[in-house]
């Protein structure tokens, strides 16, 4: 008999447990307040004795993450690769606990970096970056100038193929996303007028914004330049309702750029799926305004994040020399609201995500220690700002050490209610441990804790005592606060006399006190029986062919940490029919 391995996540809405003696089903509802904040699970550094900078972190299908940027090291966490005298593209694959699974560096004798990554349907990755090398295995480009570089990697980071896009000018790729048709879209900038680039609006080294559509093998489907006679660049992408939205900055007042552009303004470009312009709009004041990141809101709007040095035009209530600037538009580019945030020194946002409550989480760097910035630690700190859906601030947090730390990218894993933050640190006093070099990748994981209220096994007439436990996940970090009423006396199993009746507890406490020390079904069956128990990673931790053989909480000779597990029980009833029960239960450490 074969029972499939279940794919599951112990998410708040899916936790349903069945009591043993009273056979009562309890739905456990998590309670949280908008004033609460996610807790710090871990913070880790990765790198060698020189400099490592991450530009992007993405979730991976196995529950881990992939961070990408560049390295100048060939020691520590960095395996030596070819000529490392300058910067090599560097990728770091982490498991859900932050452990380094693999790392890969690619490049030649010049400059390479990764700007973005996307996981492909085969489990591998596309890594988008740039190169101006033509040696050590790097595919040649145009006149040895900096080009967009795309690497296709397998699931372990090994190179499958590479492509190079651009012309004889400067070509940079900042963002890559997967499209519904199976192709991919790249956003960046270019000063080229040849090669893969056509109809550039600029000249004399000025850059246009670039959109480049490629197929899964990296072949160019189309490329489009957007801009005017000066500098434009695109940093982020969204595709909504068959329309492309790209955001960055504009410095021109001609071509595709509205003439009301004043200096460097935030630029929002919208096109159809073939690259034909739907609208081109700018936002800002008389100084410099740039957007690096964009998120689709729960209300089907666009929220952009970057920085401003203006205090007029579309910008109001400046805080200092340079502020976080967050602005919200509808899908036609109409400005709905904007806000500045920061202190009297320089602050700029690099990343924004739509949060679980419909608000926003904005991340970047702060050099301030006043105004809206509280708890500054060093020269520059990771700064995380929480906004509600209308842009009003709810809370902010600082991460960092005594020196310079800069947050560049983050993502939210909705099923696990976890946040991953990526940036660089050159602080020696982080909680993450010893600094490995001049600057390291610094990855931080935050987690929302659920609060669950329940009873242990319910037996009428027996006394309970209140108890609060903090349950830990498979990595050993706090995952759930459980408030429960616990039996003060032993609850004997009441075997009912009906045929084919089984009861399954919702929790057990394997502490050796003789009370609820094992987990398993109780009852009476007439035929075959199989119980399988899986941890949150889907691993089979226990199997039994007898209803009398129950699990004591051990796996591979070790007592498992407190937390949630899943069971599947199959048995033949008195009519020789297979029946199945599935559910979740808690291992409570006391």
WOHU-V116201 format. One record per helix or strand of 3 or more residues. SS is the DSSP state (H for helix, E for strand). FROM is the first residue (numbers start at 0). LEN is the number of residues. If there is no record, write none. Layout:
ss={SS SS}
from={FROM FROM}
len={LEN LEN}
//
This chain:
ss={H E E E E E E E E E E E E E E E E E E E E E E E E E E E E E E E E E E E E E E E}
from={11 15 24 38 50 64 87 99 111 124 146 158 170 183 207 219 231 242 263 276 287 301 321 334 345 359 379 392 403 417 438 449 463 477 500 520 528 539 562 577}
len={3 3 3 8 9 7 7 7 8 7 7 7 8 7 7 7 9 8 9 7 9 7 8 7 9 7 8 7 10 8 9 6 9 10 4 4 6 5 10 10}
//
